[in-house]
Structure formats: structure tokens, C-alpha cells
Amino acid sequence: MRILVAEDDPVIALGLGARLAALGHEVIGPAADGVQAVELAQEQEPDLYLFDVHMPHLDGLGAAQRLTEMGLRRPVVIITGVPAPDLLERCVAHGVNAYLVKPVDDRQLEASILLAASRHAELVALEEEVSTARHALEDRKVVEHAKAILMEALGLPEPDAFRRLQQTARKRNAKLVDVARDVVAREDLLRPT
């Protein structure tokens, strides 16, 4: 996995990089602050972000949020040396997938990376599922509207109006929703004058 490391302490950054490489990951960076992390992410498009929460210019949470806004959302692991009482809530609010407190051992590091990647994949799959359901619902609304138009304009019962849409779709070798959109677009032609 290609992992972007952002840590303002150069000794810790080098240590994290060496440990990630030993675990079989490709290390990008390290970036010394959140601004540099954003620039590196744009250039390198890593698979995962490993950010210290407290960095100059732009902290790890701000960098993760900015990257998400730029369309570069990836799994995020936040590392902190001093856990603040509200930090966990802030991490959740910013879409962080895993959270570590320094010092971190190799097992914790690898586990957090796997957890973050898994959570991120689940979120992406869920968003795609919601999007698909939303499109299906919108399509269904168009078909229902077209049926209502045919029922009123041609005096057809609901099953016949639906069958008419289906037959037209088959004849045109088109999707049912596309035929329904045509009916809705031409609604004024079907209305009696």
C-alpha cells in the first residue's frame, strides 16, 4: 500500500517510514506539515494517509478534510502524542478511520492501517449503494409520473399504462425510464385541448 506520512518531528517521521517499509508498504513523504501533505497527496495520489494530528500550518485533521474536499479522500490514520479529551470526537467528525497514540508498535500500526483501509472500503461501498438506490428511486418516480399521464390522457387503467410503457421500451430497444422521460417531456401533446 502506498502511504503518505505527515509528521512534523523528523525523527518520528523517519521511524514511521522505516517501520512502514519493513511492513511492506511504500512510503510517500514524509511531509513536515499539513500543507506539504496536501501537495504530496495531489502529486502522488497515495492509498492511505498517516497524519500526525498536531502539525504547523495545517493539522492532520485539516489536511484530511481538505483532501476530501478536493476529491482525494483516502483512508486516514491519525497519530497523536497527547490525546486531548475532544480529539476522538473531532476525528470521527472528520472521517478518520483509525486513531493511534504514540508510541506505536508495529502490530498497532499494521492493524490500524488494515482497519482504516477496511472501514474506508465499506464506506465507499455503502455510498455507492445509496447512490444506486437514489437513482432507482428517481427513475421509479419518472415511470410513475409517465403512467399517470398515460392513464389520464388515454383513459387507461394503471396496468395497461405500465404495459404500454414496457411495450414501447421493447419496440425502441430502450430503457423503460427513458421512454417514461419522453412521455413526461411530451405531456402537453397527450393532454386533450
PyMOL CGO cylinders between C-alpha atoms (Angstrom):
from pymol import cmd
from pymol.cgo import CYLINDER

trace = [
    CYLINDER, 0.00, 0.00, 0.00, 1.27, 3.50, -0.82, 0.3, 1, 1, 1, 1, 1, 1,
    CYLINDER, 1.27, 3.50, -0.82, 1.10, 5.51, 2.43, 0.3, 1, 1, 1, 1, 1, 1,
    CYLINDER, 1.10, 5.51, 2.43, 1.61, 9.25, 2.77, 0.3, 1, 1, 1, 1, 1, 1,
    CYLINDER, 1.61, 9.25, 2.77, 3.23, 10.10, 6.09, 0.3, 1, 1, 1, 1, 1, 1,
    CYLINDER, 3.23, 10.10, 6.09, 2.87, 13.59, 7.58, 0.3, 1, 1, 1, 1, 1, 1,
    CYLINDER, 2.87, 13.59, 7.58, 4.73, 14.18, 10.84, 0.3, 1, 1, 1, 1, 1, 1,
    CYLINDER, 4.73, 14.18, 10.84, 6.44, 17.39, 11.96, 0.3, 1, 1, 1, 1, 1, 1,
    CYLINDER, 6.44, 17.39, 11.96, 9.04, 15.63, 14.13, 0.3, 1, 1, 1, 1, 1, 1,
    CYLINDER, 9.04, 15.63, 14.13, 11.71, 14.42, 11.65, 0.3, 1, 1, 1, 1, 1, 1,
    CYLINDER, 11.71, 14.42, 11.65, 12.95, 11.62, 13.92, 0.3, 1, 1, 1, 1, 1, 1,
    CYLINDER, 12.95, 11.62, 13.92, 9.44, 10.19, 14.38, 0.3, 1, 1, 1, 1, 1, 1,
    CYLINDER, 9.44, 10.19, 14.38, 8.73, 10.64, 10.66, 0.3, 1, 1, 1, 1, 1, 1,
    CYLINDER, 8.73, 10.64, 10.66, 11.82, 8.67, 9.68, 0.3, 1, 1, 1, 1, 1, 1,
    CYLINDER, 11.82, 8.67, 9.68, 10.99, 5.96, 12.21, 0.3, 1, 1, 1, 1, 1, 1,
    CYLINDER, 10.99, 5.96, 12.21, 7.43, 5.64, 10.90, 0.3, 1, 1, 1, 1, 1, 1,
    CYLINDER, 7.43, 5.64, 10.90, 8.73, 5.49, 7.34, 0.3, 1, 1, 1, 1, 1, 1,
    CYLINDER, 8.73, 5.49, 7.34, 11.20, 2.73, 8.18, 0.3, 1, 1, 1, 1, 1, 1,
    CYLINDER, 11.20, 2.73, 8.18, 8.57, 0.73, 10.06, 0.3, 1, 1, 1, 1, 1, 1,
    CYLINDER, 8.57, 0.73, 10.06, 6.05, 1.07, 7.24, 0.3, 1, 1, 1, 1, 1, 1,
    CYLINDER, 6.05, 1.07, 7.24, 8.65, -0.03, 4.69, 0.3, 1, 1, 1, 1, 1, 1,
    CYLINDER, 8.65, -0.03, 4.69, 9.53, -3.03, 6.87, 0.3, 1, 1, 1, 1, 1, 1,
    CYLINDER, 9.53, -3.03, 6.87, 5.83, -3.93, 6.90, 0.3, 1, 1, 1, 1, 1, 1,
    CYLINDER, 5.83, -3.93, 6.90, 5.88, -3.94, 3.09, 0.3, 1, 1, 1, 1, 1, 1,
    CYLINDER, 5.88, -3.94, 3.09, 4.35, -0.54, 2.37, 0.3, 1, 1, 1, 1, 1, 1,
    CYLINDER, 4.35, -0.54, 2.37, 5.64, 2.13, 0.02, 0.3, 1, 1, 1, 1, 1, 1,
    CYLINDER, 5.64, 2.13, 0.02, 6.21, 5.38, 1.92, 0.3, 1, 1, 1, 1, 1, 1,
    CYLINDER, 6.21, 5.38, 1.92, 5.44, 8.76, 0.40, 0.3, 1, 1, 1, 1, 1, 1,
    CYLINDER, 5.44, 8.76, 0.40, 6.99, 11.70, 2.19, 0.3, 1, 1, 1, 1, 1, 1,
    CYLINDER, 6.99, 11.70, 2.19, 7.34, 12.36, 4.99, 0.3, 1, 1, 1, 1, 1, 1,
    CYLINDER, 7.34, 12.36, 4.99, 5.62, 15.74, 4.85, 0.3, 1, 1, 1, 1, 1, 1,
    CYLINDER, 5.62, 15.74, 4.85, 6.59, 18.14, 7.61, 0.3, 1, 1, 1, 1, 1, 1,
    CYLINDER, 6.59, 18.14, 7.61, 3.14, 19.78, 7.85, 0.3, 1, 1, 1, 1, 1, 1,
    CYLINDER, 3.14, 19.78, 7.85, -0.41, 19.52, 6.56, 0.3, 1, 1, 1, 1, 1, 1,
    CYLINDER, -0.41, 19.52, 6.56, 0.11, 21.92, 3.66, 0.3, 1, 1, 1, 1, 1, 1,
    CYLINDER, 0.11, 21.92, 3.66, 3.01, 19.87, 2.35, 0.3, 1, 1, 1, 1, 1, 1,
    CYLINDER, 3.01, 19.87, 2.35, 0.94, 16.69, 2.88, 0.3, 1, 1, 1, 1, 1, 1,
    CYLINDER, 0.94, 16.69, 2.88, -1.84, 18.08, 0.68, 0.3, 1, 1, 1, 1, 1, 1,
    CYLINDER, -1.84, 18.08, 0.68, 0.69, 18.95, -2.04, 0.3, 1, 1, 1, 1, 1, 1,
    CYLINDER, 0.69, 18.95, -2.04, 2.27, 15.48, -1.91, 0.3, 1, 1, 1, 1, 1, 1,
    CYLINDER, 2.27, 15.48, -1.91, -1.15, 13.82, -2.00, 0.3, 1, 1, 1, 1, 1, 1,
    CYLINDER, -1.15, 13.82, -2.00, -2.04, 15.75, -5.14, 0.3, 1, 1, 1, 1, 1, 1,
    CYLINDER, -2.04, 15.75, -5.14, 1.22, 14.75, -6.82, 0.3, 1, 1, 1, 1, 1, 1,
    CYLINDER, 1.22, 14.75, -6.82, 1.49, 11.13, -5.68, 0.3, 1, 1, 1, 1, 1, 1,
    CYLINDER, 1.49, 11.13, -5.68, -2.12, 10.00, -5.04, 0.3, 1, 1, 1, 1, 1, 1,
    CYLINDER, -2.12, 10.00, -5.04, -1.36, 7.59, -2.17, 0.3, 1, 1, 1, 1, 1, 1,
    CYLINDER, -1.36, 7.59, -2.17, -3.65, 4.81, -0.98, 0.3, 1, 1, 1, 1, 1, 1,
    CYLINDER, -3.65, 4.81, -0.98, -3.75, 5.89, 2.68, 0.3, 1, 1, 1, 1, 1, 1,
    CYLINDER, -3.75, 5.89, 2.68, -2.87, 8.91, 4.82, 0.3, 1, 1, 1, 1, 1, 1,
    CYLINDER, -2.87, 8.91, 4.82, -0.93, 8.53, 8.08, 0.3, 1, 1, 1, 1, 1, 1,
    CYLINDER, -0.93, 8.53, 8.08, -1.03, 12.00, 9.66, 0.3, 1, 1, 1, 1, 1, 1,
    CYLINDER, -1.03, 12.00, 9.66, 0.12, 13.41, 12.97, 0.3, 1, 1, 1, 1, 1, 1,
    CYLINDER, 0.12, 13.41, 12.97, -2.75, 15.41, 14.38, 0.3, 1, 1, 1, 1, 1, 1,
    CYLINDER, -2.75, 15.41, 14.38, -0.63, 18.36, 15.60, 0.3, 1, 1, 1, 1, 1, 1,
    CYLINDER, -0.63, 18.36, 15.60, 1.43, 19.93, 12.81, 0.3, 1, 1, 1, 1, 1, 1,
    CYLINDER, 1.43, 19.93, 12.81, 2.25, 23.51, 11.88, 0.3, 1, 1, 1, 1, 1, 1,
    CYLINDER, 2.25, 23.51, 11.88, 0.32, 25.48, 9.23, 0.3, 1, 1, 1, 1, 1, 1,
    CYLINDER, 0.32, 25.48, 9.23, -2.40, 22.83, 8.83, 0.3, 1, 1, 1, 1, 1, 1,
    CYLINDER, -2.40, 22.83, 8.83, -3.00, 19.98, 11.27, 0.3, 1, 1, 1, 1, 1, 1,
    CYLINDER, -3.00, 19.98, 11.27, -3.64, 16.38, 10.26, 0.3, 1, 1, 1, 1, 1, 1,
    CYLINDER, -3.64, 16.38, 10.26, -7.41, 16.67, 10.57, 0.3, 1, 1, 1, 1, 1, 1,
    CYLINDER, -7.41, 16.67, 10.57, -7.45, 19.84, 8.47, 0.3, 1, 1, 1, 1, 1, 1,
    CYLINDER, -7.45, 19.84, 8.47, -5.25, 18.19, 5.82, 0.3, 1, 1, 1, 1, 1, 1,
    CYLINDER, -5.25, 18.19, 5.82, -7.53, 15.15, 5.67, 0.3, 1, 1, 1, 1, 1, 1,
    CYLINDER, -7.53, 15.15, 5.67, -10.59, 17.37, 5.36, 0.3, 1, 1, 1, 1, 1, 1,
    CYLINDER, -10.59, 17.37, 5.36, -9.00, 19.49, 2.62, 0.3, 1, 1, 1, 1, 1, 1,
    CYLINDER, -9.00, 19.49, 2.62, -8.03, 16.38, 0.66, 0.3, 1, 1, 1, 1, 1, 1,
    CYLINDER, -8.03, 16.38, 0.66, -11.58, 15.03, 0.93, 0.3, 1, 1, 1, 1, 1, 1,
    CYLINDER, -11.58, 15.03, 0.93, -12.95, 18.34, -0.34, 0.3, 1, 1, 1, 1, 1, 1,
    CYLINDER, -12.95, 18.34, -0.34, -10.51, 18.12, -3.27, 0.3, 1, 1, 1, 1, 1, 1,
    CYLINDER, -10.51, 18.12, -3.27, -11.82, 14.67, -4.22, 0.3, 1, 1, 1, 1, 1, 1,
    CYLINDER, -11.82, 14.67, -4.22, -8.75, 12.88, -2.82, 0.3, 1, 1, 1, 1, 1, 1,
    CYLINDER, -8.75, 12.88, -2.82, -10.47, 11.10, 0.05, 0.3, 1, 1, 1, 1, 1, 1,
    CYLINDER, -10.47, 11.10, 0.05, -8.50, 8.08, 1.25, 0.3, 1, 1, 1, 1, 1, 1,
    CYLINDER, -8.50, 8.08, 1.25, -8.39, 6.05, 4.45, 0.3, 1, 1, 1, 1, 1, 1,
    CYLINDER, -8.39, 6.05, 4.45, -6.95, 8.19, 7.27, 0.3, 1, 1, 1, 1, 1, 1,
    CYLINDER, -6.95, 8.19, 7.27, -4.96, 7.08, 10.31, 0.3, 1, 1, 1, 1, 1, 1,
    CYLINDER, -4.96, 7.08, 10.31, -4.30, 9.83, 12.85, 0.3, 1, 1, 1, 1, 1, 1,
    CYLINDER, -4.30, 9.83, 12.85, -1.39, 9.64, 15.28, 0.3, 1, 1, 1, 1, 1, 1,
    CYLINDER, -1.39, 9.64, 15.28, -1.13, 11.81, 18.36, 0.3, 1, 1, 1, 1, 1, 1,
    CYLINDER, -1.13, 11.81, 18.36, 1.35, 12.12, 21.18, 0.3, 1, 1, 1, 1, 1, 1,
    CYLINDER, 1.35, 12.12, 21.18, -1.03, 13.69, 23.64, 0.3, 1, 1, 1, 1, 1, 1,
    CYLINDER, -1.03, 13.69, 23.64, -4.67, 12.64, 23.33, 0.3, 1, 1, 1, 1, 1, 1,
    CYLINDER, -4.67, 12.64, 23.33, -6.95, 15.61, 24.02, 0.3, 1, 1, 1, 1, 1, 1,
    CYLINDER, -6.95, 15.61, 24.02, -10.37, 14.87, 25.55, 0.3, 1, 1, 1, 1, 1, 1,
    CYLINDER, -10.37, 14.87, 25.55, -12.23, 16.02, 22.43, 0.3, 1, 1, 1, 1, 1, 1,
    CYLINDER, -12.23, 16.02, 22.43, -9.79, 14.60, 19.86, 0.3, 1, 1, 1, 1, 1, 1,
    CYLINDER, -9.79, 14.60, 19.86, -11.64, 11.35, 19.33, 0.3, 1, 1, 1, 1, 1, 1,
    CYLINDER, -11.64, 11.35, 19.33, -14.89, 13.20, 18.58, 0.3, 1, 1, 1, 1, 1, 1,
    CYLINDER, -14.89, 13.20, 18.58, -13.04, 15.52, 16.18, 0.3, 1, 1, 1, 1, 1, 1,
    CYLINDER, -13.04, 15.52, 16.18, -11.50, 12.51, 14.44, 0.3, 1, 1, 1, 1, 1, 1,
    CYLINDER, -11.50, 12.51, 14.44, -14.91, 10.93, 13.96, 0.3, 1, 1, 1, 1, 1, 1,
    CYLINDER, -14.91, 10.93, 13.96, -16.34, 14.22, 12.67, 0.3, 1, 1, 1, 1, 1, 1,
    CYLINDER, -16.34, 14.22, 12.67, -13.51, 14.49, 10.11, 0.3, 1, 1, 1, 1, 1, 1,
    CYLINDER, -13.51, 14.49, 10.11, -13.95, 10.94, 8.80, 0.3, 1, 1, 1, 1, 1, 1,
    CYLINDER, -13.95, 10.94, 8.80, -10.81, 9.47, 10.36, 0.3, 1, 1, 1, 1, 1, 1,
    CYLINDER, -10.81, 9.47, 10.36, -10.75, 5.69, 10.04, 0.3, 1, 1, 1, 1, 1, 1,
    CYLINDER, -10.75, 5.69, 10.04, -8.24, 4.81, 12.79, 0.3, 1, 1, 1, 1, 1, 1,
    CYLINDER, -8.24, 4.81, 12.79, -6.51, 6.57, 15.68, 0.3, 1, 1, 1, 1, 1, 1,
    CYLINDER, -6.51, 6.57, 15.68, -3.19, 5.80, 17.40, 0.3, 1, 1, 1, 1, 1, 1,
    CYLINDER, -3.19, 5.80, 17.40, -1.44, 7.23, 20.44, 0.3, 1, 1, 1, 1, 1, 1,
    CYLINDER, -1.44, 7.23, 20.44, 2.37, 7.44, 20.41, 0.3, 1, 1, 1, 1, 1, 1,
    CYLINDER, 2.37, 7.44, 20.41, 4.45, 5.41, 20.99, 0.3, 1, 1, 1, 1, 1, 1,
    CYLINDER, 4.45, 5.41, 20.99, 3.09, 2.98, 18.42, 0.3, 1, 1, 1, 1, 1, 1,
    CYLINDER, 3.09, 2.98, 18.42, 4.36, -0.57, 17.93, 0.3, 1, 1, 1, 1, 1, 1,
    CYLINDER, 4.36, -0.57, 17.93, 4.40, -2.40, 14.58, 0.3, 1, 1, 1, 1, 1, 1,
    CYLINDER, 4.40, -2.40, 14.58, 1.36, -4.54, 15.37, 0.3, 1, 1, 1, 1, 1, 1,
    CYLINDER, 1.36, -4.54, 15.37, -0.74, -1.49, 16.28, 0.3, 1, 1, 1, 1, 1, 1,
    CYLINDER, -0.74, -1.49, 16.28, 0.48, 0.34, 13.20, 0.3, 1, 1, 1, 1, 1, 1,
    CYLINDER, 0.48, 0.34, 13.20, -0.34, -2.51, 10.80, 0.3, 1, 1, 1, 1, 1, 1,
    CYLINDER, -0.34, -2.51, 10.80, -3.68, -3.18, 12.48, 0.3, 1, 1, 1, 1, 1, 1,
    CYLINDER, -3.68, -3.18, 12.48, -4.70, 0.48, 12.22, 0.3, 1, 1, 1, 1, 1, 1,
    CYLINDER, -4.70, 0.48, 12.22, -3.75, 0.56, 8.54, 0.3, 1, 1, 1, 1, 1, 1,
    CYLINDER, -3.75, 0.56, 8.54, -5.78, -2.56, 7.79, 0.3, 1, 1, 1, 1, 1, 1,
    CYLINDER, -5.78, -2.56, 7.79, -8.70, -1.28, 9.85, 0.3, 1, 1, 1, 1, 1, 1,
    CYLINDER, -8.70, -1.28, 9.85, -8.64, 2.14, 8.15, 0.3, 1, 1, 1, 1, 1, 1,
    CYLINDER, -8.64, 2.14, 8.15, -8.50, 0.60, 4.67, 0.3, 1, 1, 1, 1, 1, 1,
    CYLINDER, -8.50, 0.60, 4.67, -11.34, -1.78, 5.51, 0.3, 1, 1, 1, 1, 1, 1,
    CYLINDER, -11.34, -1.78, 5.51, -13.56, 0.92, 7.02, 0.3, 1, 1, 1, 1, 1, 1,
    CYLINDER, -13.56, 0.92, 7.02, -12.90, 3.19, 4.06, 0.3, 1, 1, 1, 1, 1, 1,
    CYLINDER, -12.90, 3.19, 4.06, -13.80, 0.44, 1.57, 0.3, 1, 1, 1, 1, 1, 1,
    CYLINDER, -13.80, 0.44, 1.57, -17.03, -0.24, 3.48, 0.3, 1, 1, 1, 1, 1, 1,
    CYLINDER, -17.03, -0.24, 3.48, -17.92, 3.45, 3.43, 0.3, 1, 1, 1, 1, 1, 1,
    CYLINDER, -17.92, 3.45, 3.43, -17.27, 3.74, -0.31, 0.3, 1, 1, 1, 1, 1, 1,
    CYLINDER, -17.27, 3.74, -0.31, -19.37, 0.62, -1.00, 0.3, 1, 1, 1, 1, 1, 1,
    CYLINDER, -19.37, 0.62, -1.00, -22.19, 1.97, 1.18, 0.3, 1, 1, 1, 1, 1, 1,
    CYLINDER, -22.19, 1.97, 1.18, -22.10, 5.34, -0.60, 0.3, 1, 1, 1, 1, 1, 1,
    CYLINDER, -22.10, 5.34, -0.60, -22.31, 3.57, -3.97, 0.3, 1, 1, 1, 1, 1, 1,
    CYLINDER, -22.31, 3.57, -3.97, -25.24, 1.51, -2.72, 0.3, 1, 1, 1, 1, 1, 1,
    CYLINDER, -25.24, 1.51, -2.72, -27.05, 4.64, -1.52, 0.3, 1, 1, 1, 1, 1, 1,
    CYLINDER, -27.05, 4.64, -1.52, -26.37, 6.37, -4.83, 0.3, 1, 1, 1, 1, 1, 1,
    CYLINDER, -26.37, 6.37, -4.83, -27.72, 3.40, -6.78, 0.3, 1, 1, 1, 1, 1, 1,
    CYLINDER, -27.72, 3.40, -6.78, -30.85, 3.29, -4.61, 0.3, 1, 1, 1, 1, 1, 1,
    CYLINDER, -30.85, 3.29, -4.61, -31.34, 7.05, -5.00, 0.3, 1, 1, 1, 1, 1, 1,
    CYLINDER, -31.34, 7.05, -5.00, -31.11, 6.75, -8.81, 0.3, 1, 1, 1, 1, 1, 1,
    CYLINDER, -31.11, 6.75, -8.81, -33.52, 3.81, -8.81, 0.3, 1, 1, 1, 1, 1, 1,
    CYLINDER, -33.52, 3.81, -8.81, -36.00, 5.82, -6.75, 0.3, 1, 1, 1, 1, 1, 1,
    CYLINDER, -36.00, 5.82, -6.75, -35.73, 8.80, -9.09, 0.3, 1, 1, 1, 1, 1, 1,
    CYLINDER, -35.73, 8.80, -9.09, -36.24, 6.52, -12.09, 0.3, 1, 1, 1, 1, 1, 1,
    CYLINDER, -36.24, 6.52, -12.09, -39.27, 4.96, -10.42, 0.3, 1, 1, 1, 1, 1, 1,
    CYLINDER, -39.27, 4.96, -10.42, -40.77, 8.42, -9.82, 0.3, 1, 1, 1, 1, 1, 1,
    CYLINDER, -40.77, 8.42, -9.82, -40.40, 9.23, -13.53, 0.3, 1, 1, 1, 1, 1, 1,
    CYLINDER, -40.40, 9.23, -13.53, -42.07, 5.95, -14.54, 0.3, 1, 1, 1, 1, 1, 1,
    CYLINDER, -42.07, 5.95, -14.54, -44.94, 6.57, -12.09, 0.3, 1, 1, 1, 1, 1, 1,
    CYLINDER, -44.94, 6.57, -12.09, -45.40, 10.11, -13.45, 0.3, 1, 1, 1, 1, 1, 1,
    CYLINDER, -45.40, 10.11, -13.45, -45.45, 8.79, -17.05, 0.3, 1, 1, 1, 1, 1, 1,
    CYLINDER, -45.45, 8.79, -17.05, -48.01, 6.13, -16.07, 0.3, 1, 1, 1, 1, 1, 1,
    CYLINDER, -48.01, 6.13, -16.07, -50.23, 8.81, -14.52, 0.3, 1, 1, 1, 1, 1, 1,
    CYLINDER, -50.23, 8.81, -14.52, -50.01, 10.89, -17.70, 0.3, 1, 1, 1, 1, 1, 1,
    CYLINDER, -50.01, 10.89, -17.70, -50.99, 7.92, -19.89, 0.3, 1, 1, 1, 1, 1, 1,
    CYLINDER, -50.99, 7.92, -19.89, -53.80, 6.96, -17.53, 0.3, 1, 1, 1, 1, 1, 1,
    CYLINDER, -53.80, 6.96, -17.53, -55.29, 10.43, -17.67, 0.3, 1, 1, 1, 1, 1, 1,
    CYLINDER, -55.29, 10.43, -17.67, -54.64, 11.21, -21.33, 0.3, 1, 1, 1, 1, 1, 1,
    CYLINDER, -54.64, 11.21, -21.33, -55.68, 7.85, -22.77, 0.3, 1, 1, 1, 1, 1, 1,
    CYLINDER, -55.68, 7.85, -22.77, -58.11, 6.72, -20.09, 0.3, 1, 1, 1, 1, 1, 1,
    CYLINDER, -58.11, 6.72, -20.09, -56.06, 3.61, -19.38, 0.3, 1, 1, 1, 1, 1, 1,
    CYLINDER, -56.06, 3.61, -19.38, -56.07, 1.64, -16.16, 0.3, 1, 1, 1, 1, 1, 1,
    CYLINDER, -56.07, 1.64, -16.16, -52.72, 1.54, -14.35, 0.3, 1, 1, 1, 1, 1, 1,
    CYLINDER, -52.72, 1.54, -14.35, -51.65, -1.96, -15.53, 0.3, 1, 1, 1, 1, 1, 1,
    CYLINDER, -51.65, -1.96, -15.53, -52.37, -1.03, -19.16, 0.3, 1, 1, 1, 1, 1, 1,
    CYLINDER, -52.37, -1.03, -19.16, -50.48, 2.25, -18.89, 0.3, 1, 1, 1, 1, 1, 1,
    CYLINDER, -50.48, 2.25, -18.89, -47.48, 0.40, -17.48, 0.3, 1, 1, 1, 1, 1, 1,
    CYLINDER, -47.48, 0.40, -17.48, -47.74, -2.29, -20.17, 0.3, 1, 1, 1, 1, 1, 1,
    CYLINDER, -47.74, -2.29, -20.17, -47.82, 0.46, -22.84, 0.3, 1, 1, 1, 1, 1, 1,
    CYLINDER, -47.82, 0.46, -22.84, -44.55, 1.90, -21.44, 0.3, 1, 1, 1, 1, 1, 1,
    CYLINDER, -44.55, 1.90, -21.44, -42.97, -1.56, -21.41, 0.3, 1, 1, 1, 1, 1, 1,
    CYLINDER, -42.97, -1.56, -21.41, -44.05, -2.36, -24.97, 0.3, 1, 1, 1, 1, 1, 1,
    CYLINDER, -44.05, -2.36, -24.97, -42.74, 0.97, -26.25, 0.3, 1, 1, 1, 1, 1, 1,
    CYLINDER, -42.74, 0.97, -26.25, -39.43, 0.39, -24.50, 0.3, 1, 1, 1, 1, 1, 1,
    CYLINDER, -39.43, 0.39, -24.50, -39.11, -3.04, -26.11, 0.3, 1, 1, 1, 1, 1, 1,
    CYLINDER, -39.11, -3.04, -26.11, -40.00, -1.70, -29.57, 0.3, 1, 1, 1, 1, 1, 1,
    CYLINDER, -40.00, -1.70, -29.57, -37.43, 1.08, -29.28, 0.3, 1, 1, 1, 1, 1, 1,
    CYLINDER, -37.43, 1.08, -29.28, -34.88, -1.19, -27.60, 0.3, 1, 1, 1, 1, 1, 1,
    CYLINDER, -34.88, -1.19, -27.60, -34.70, 1.48, -24.90, 0.3, 1, 1, 1, 1, 1, 1,
    CYLINDER, -34.70, 1.48, -24.90, -34.79, 1.59, -21.13, 0.3, 1, 1, 1, 1, 1, 1,
    CYLINDER, -34.79, 1.59, -21.13, -38.18, 1.92, -19.51, 0.3, 1, 1, 1, 1, 1, 1,
    CYLINDER, -38.18, 1.92, -19.51, -37.12, 5.09, -17.72, 0.3, 1, 1, 1, 1, 1, 1,
    CYLINDER, -37.12, 5.09, -17.72, -36.02, 6.70, -21.00, 0.3, 1, 1, 1, 1, 1, 1,
    CYLINDER, -36.02, 6.70, -21.00, -39.44, 6.03, -22.54, 0.3, 1, 1, 1, 1, 1, 1,
    CYLINDER, -39.44, 6.03, -22.54, -41.04, 7.42, -19.38, 0.3, 1, 1, 1, 1, 1, 1,
    CYLINDER, -41.04, 7.42, -19.38, -38.93, 10.57, -19.65, 0.3, 1, 1, 1, 1, 1, 1,
    CYLINDER, -38.93, 10.57, -19.65, -40.12, 11.02, -23.24, 0.3, 1, 1, 1, 1, 1, 1,
    CYLINDER, -40.12, 11.02, -23.24, -43.74, 10.73, -22.12, 0.3, 1, 1, 1, 1, 1, 1,
    CYLINDER, -43.74, 10.73, -22.12, -43.19, 13.27, -19.34, 0.3, 1, 1, 1, 1, 1, 1,
    CYLINDER, -43.19, 13.27, -19.34, -41.37, 15.64, -21.72, 0.3, 1, 1, 1, 1, 1, 1,
    CYLINDER, -41.37, 15.64, -21.72, -44.25, 15.42, -24.20, 0.3, 1, 1, 1, 1, 1, 1,
    CYLINDER, -44.25, 15.42, -24.20, -47.00, 15.56, -21.63, 0.3, 1, 1, 1, 1, 1, 1,
    CYLINDER, -47.00, 15.56, -21.63, -48.58, 18.61, -23.25, 0.3, 1, 1, 1, 1, 1, 1,
    CYLINDER, -48.58, 18.61, -23.25, -49.04, 16.71, -26.54, 0.3, 1, 1, 1, 1, 1, 1,
    CYLINDER, -49.04, 16.71, -26.54, -51.01, 13.98, -24.80, 0.3, 1, 1, 1, 1, 1, 1,
    CYLINDER, -51.01, 13.98, -24.80, -53.36, 16.29, -22.95, 0.3, 1, 1, 1, 1, 1, 1,
    CYLINDER, -53.36, 16.29, -22.95, -56.71, 16.91, -24.61, 0.3, 1, 1, 1, 1, 1, 1,
    CYLINDER, -56.71, 16.91, -24.61, -57.17, 20.50, -25.78, 0.3, 1, 1, 1, 1, 1, 1,
]
cmd.load_cgo(trace, "trace")
